[in-house]
Amino acid sequence: MCATTLVALSGCTGALSTIDPAGPHARSVATMWWVMLGGSAVLAGLVFVLLALAFRRRDRGRGGERTASGRLWIGGLGLAMPVVVLLALVGYALAVGIGTLPTPDPRAVEVRVNARQYAWDMVHPGGIRTQNMLHIPAGRPADLVITSSDVIHSFWIPRLAGKMDAIPGHTNRLRIVADTPGTYRGECAEYCGVGHKNHDFTIVAHDAAGWTAFTEGAR
């Protein structure tokens, strides 16, 4: 049992783990995942309880009694119960999504991201260009302006934020925040052609001194 538990828990960490967040927006997504898991477990548990009761139920009445019982099972328990649970989960998910949208912040830096087959082109403050390497300051918001020059891609840094599509002729904005300096991994989460499996990138979150050195062109 202990060995099985350790194997299962090992999947909760890693460069691409959504439940090992390293920033506030990723934590919101991770919390939503746990809430969704809990909600689905509650809903599944209720369904199994009702199913067990149905097998144990004895037909002790007919006519009006059976009709009333059928209405309770189908209308009240079969429809109302899942609708209430699912609406609560959808409402929570919408609230999380709205809470992670970029809002005016004087500390935020903007980075333009262009996806193509099969690379990511970044333009940082000061016009500093990199390929497959995103630089951000740790502890400060970074607003990414994301687009594509060919097909639809999906920009994803599991430990920092949710996914955002890169669409030709259209720009999307994604805010990411890294709690501490470090290196993170990003992936294209949308199949974009034969080179999709290698369409990844690296994120470097700098401390204050490192960010100043980077934006001043130090290498």
Disulfide bonds with the S-S distance in Angstrom:
none
